[in-house]
Amino acid sequence: MANSTIITTPSSVVQQLNLYIPIVFIFLGSIGNVLNIIIFRQRSLRSLPCSIYFLSSSIANIFVIYFSLLTRLLTQYAGIPTDTGSDTFCKTKYYILYSSRTLSAWFIVLAAIDRYASSSQDNRRRKFSRLSVAYSLIGIISGFIFTNYVHILIYFKLTMIRNQYNKIVPSCILQAGLNIYMIFSDFFFLTWYCLLPPLLMTIFGILTIKNVRTSQRRIVPNNNSALQQQIKKNNQLVKMLLLQILTFIPLTLPLAMQKIYAALTVNSIKSVDTIATDDLSSQTIALLSNAYHSINFYVYTLSARTFRLELLKILHYHCCRHNNNNHHRTNTIKRENSMKTA
C-alpha cells in the first residue's frame, strides 16, 4: 500500500505539471519573445550588435517553446501523439529542440563577448563589436550547432518500450543498445548548453563590469549629448545582459546535474519507486529550464529603461493608429448618414 502511494503521488504530480505549467510558459513566452523581436528591430536598437544577438536568441526561444512545451501540451490535452506520431517527426522535433536550446544560450554568450569588446579601451577589441561581425558569428555558430546535432537525426528512433508503470508505449528515444552513445549525447548537450555557456557568460560578464567601471572614471564632456546617450544605452544593454546571465545559470544548472545523474546511473537497476521519483524530478527540471526561454522579455523590461521606452513607443503607435482608424470610420459613417438624409 505504501509503495502504491509513493508511485501514484509522483505520477499524479507529473501529470499536473504537464497540464498547467506549459500553458503559462507558452502564453508568457509567445507574447514576450514576439515583443522582443519587434523591439530589437526598432531603429534605435537594431544598429547595435548586442541587440542582434538578443533578437536571434528570442527567435531560437520561440522554437524551444513550441517544440518542447506545445507538443507536450497537445499530448496531454488533446491526446495527439506528437512524440510518437512518426519516426520522422520524432527525429526532427528533438533535432530542432536541442539545436534551438543551444543556439539560444550561445547567442547570449556572443552578446556577453560583444559587451566586453564594446566596453574595452583597446581599439582592436572594440572592432569586434560590429554588425558585420555579429551577422558572421550568428551564421558560424548556427552552422556549427546544427551540424553537431545531426547525430540526433541518425540515432533517435520511435521505439516501443515498457515504462515505469509496466505498460508498453511508443517513445522517441535512442536506438536500443547504444548506451555509450547515450552517455556521449547527454555529455555533449551538458557541455554545450549547461556548462560552457554559463561559464563563458560569467567570465565575460565579470570582465564587462570591470571595463564599465574603468570607463565610468573617464570624464565625458557635458556638451556631448550624443556620446552621453550612447553610453547610457550601452550601460543599459549591459544591465540587460547581466540579469539575463543571472537568470540563465540557476534555471539550467539543475538540468546539468540531472544529465550527469542520468548518465552515471544509465546501467543501474532501479526500483519502481526510484524510477517514478526520477521521472518527477526530470519533468520538473525540464519545465524549469523551459522557464528561461519564456521570461526573457520580462527580464529585459525590468532591467532596462531603453527597452521599456521602445515598448511604450510601439504600444502608443498601435493605440493611436487604432484610435485614428476608429475616428476615420466614425466620420465616414456620419458623412454617409448625412448624405442619405439630405
Protein Blocks (a to p, Z undefined) as FASTA:
>chain_A
ZZmmmmmmmmmmmmmmmmmmmmmmmmmmmmmmmmmmmmmmpmklmmpmklmmmmmmmmmm
mmmmmmmmmmmmmmmmnopafklmpmklmmmmmmmmmmmmmmmmmmmmmmmmmmmmmmpm
bfklmmmmcfklmmmmmmmmmmmmmmmmmmmmmmgccdddddfkopacddddddehilmm
mmmmmmmmmmmmmmmmmmmmmmmmmmmmmmmmmmmmpccdfklmmlmmmmmmmmmmmmmm
mmmmmmmmmmmmmmmmmmmmmmmmmmpccdfklmmmmmmmmmmmmmmmmmmmmmmmmmmm
mmpmklmmmmmmmmmmmmmmmmmmmmmmmmmmmmmmmmmmZZ
